[in-house]
Amino acid sequence: MGVQKIKIISNFNIIMNQPDNKGYYGTFGGAYIPEILHGSVERLKAAFDEAKADPAFKAEYYDLLKHYAGRPSPLYHAKRLSALYGTNIYLKREDLNHTGSHKINNALGQILLAKRMGKTRIIAETGAGQHGVATATACALMGLECIVFMGKTDVDRQFLNVQKMNMLGAKVEPVTSGNMTLKDATNEAIRYWCSNPDSFYIIGSTVGPHPYPDMVAYFQSVISEEIKSQLQEQINRNYPDYLIACVGGGSNAMGTYFHYLNDERVKIISAEAGGLGIESGETAATIHVGTVGIIHGFRTLLMQDEDGQIIEPYSISAGLDYPGVGPAHAHFAQIGRTKVHAINDDEALVAAFELTKMEGIIPAIESAHALGVLKKEQPNFKPDDVVVLTVSGRGDKDMETYVKRIANNE
Ligand SMILES: *Cc1c(COP(=O)(O)O)cnc(C)c1O
């Protein structure tokens, strides 16, 4: 069980933040797509490569990040939290972005690419609704049609985000197959894409067929680009001793790690969602309990039974509730570049309340999983260490969960 046992940091000379030309990070990734999508994916790959090499594209993207999304996001030295853990903790505040999380970085990048390709219809899938809201926002900004596929279960439990998407002018398509959650919404988005290959599919995390994981990593890499210059400015050294982030599909983590993956001085620690515990069966800790398989167009670690049937993941956090994980993260864990903790629901809740009380920041429940790592790693932290932890989003959307916790404790 779990590939975490294999621990060989074999070769730091390979460039870890890029897949090979077929989209593989080690043995994970690739593009397993139906023939009908082949042309669309090839054109996307070409357009992405061209855009990356075009200074005008990058200029427009950075202009939007700055003046629309509000970047750079602060790198905040959390002094009380630092004192509590006996080290120096800096929080990368993605929660302060427009729409409340890191997802806007990617949505803006992909919408510019869609515009460049002359696309007029955007499709997306969403679980908790955060990626749906970010995509609907980007579509409103550009005046493009937007269809968001969302499991019926999620439509019911994340109604505020559905209302936001509606107000932004997007059409929310409730999906009633399977468990009616993210996996089913993604299946439906892919199905729609097959019958409408002209639409532009904005995927919200470092998942899906090549070039999506690479592309989303690129658009999120601004996070570590900023960490570098902010550390230089604040501590006169451009790298931390530790980087910590939560991993659902892996986009905020990939953005946080991107420019440090080949830097041996930096220890990298990921948090996946343990749910009720990795032995309980009620978990979303894919790297701990997953086995190799193919889902949504890529090869990765997957929660599946012996017949290859997907085991429904469980986590208190809708944003980490995915049966797979980005191929890069499966690879990093396998070669020992990252250490992965499974943080259980309860540990995440404790961490969320701790940050709120100590620093006046209510984090998203996903981000609280990254915060849960602090307790696990405390014995390893030295007083001089610099720890950078990404707060991927704000907690507004999770108030119901937090209020329930307060009521239960009274
Ligand atoms: C969607 C989301 C996540 C998980 O997605 P990644 O691609 O793993 O980053 C984490 N935090 C927040 C706030 C989210 O909205």
The ligand as a Tripos MOL2 file, in Angstrom:
@<TRIPOS>MOLECULE
LIG
   15    15     1     0     0
SMALL
NO_CHARGES

@<TRIPOS>ATOM
      1 C1         -9.7190   23.5580   -5.2220 C.3       1 LIG1
      2 C2         -8.9920   23.9120   -3.9990 C.ar      1 LIG1
      3 C3         -7.9290   23.1260   -3.5070 C.ar      1 LIG1
      4 C4         -7.4950   21.8300   -4.1430 C.3       1 LIG1
      5 O1         -7.0590   21.9370   -5.4500 O.3       1 LIG1
      6 P1         -5.5270   21.8200   -5.8570 P.3       1 LIG1
      7 O2         -5.5750   21.7380   -7.3190 O.co2     1 LIG1
      8 O3         -4.9670   20.6130   -5.2050 O.co2     1 LIG1
      9 O4         -4.8580   23.0690   -5.3930 O.co2     1 LIG1
     10 C5         -7.2600   23.5520   -2.3800 C.ar      1 LIG1
     11 N1         -7.6260   24.6800   -1.7330 N.ar      1 LIG1
     12 C6         -8.6510   25.4530   -2.1640 C.ar      1 LIG1
     13 C7         -8.9980   26.6770   -1.4010 C.3       1 LIG1
     14 C8         -9.3690   25.0980   -3.3030 C.ar      1 LIG1
     15 O5        -10.3830   25.8590   -3.7200 O.3       1 LIG1
@<TRIPOS>BOND
     1     1     2 1
     2     2     3 ar
     3     2    14 ar
     4     3     4 1
     5     3    10 ar
     6     4     5 1
     7     5     6 1
     8     6     7 2
     9     6     8 1
    10     6     9 1
    11    10    11 ar
    12    11    12 ar
    13    12    13 1
    14    12    14 ar
    15    14    15 1
@<TRIPOS>SUBSTRUCTURE
     1 LIG1         1 GROUP 0 **** ****
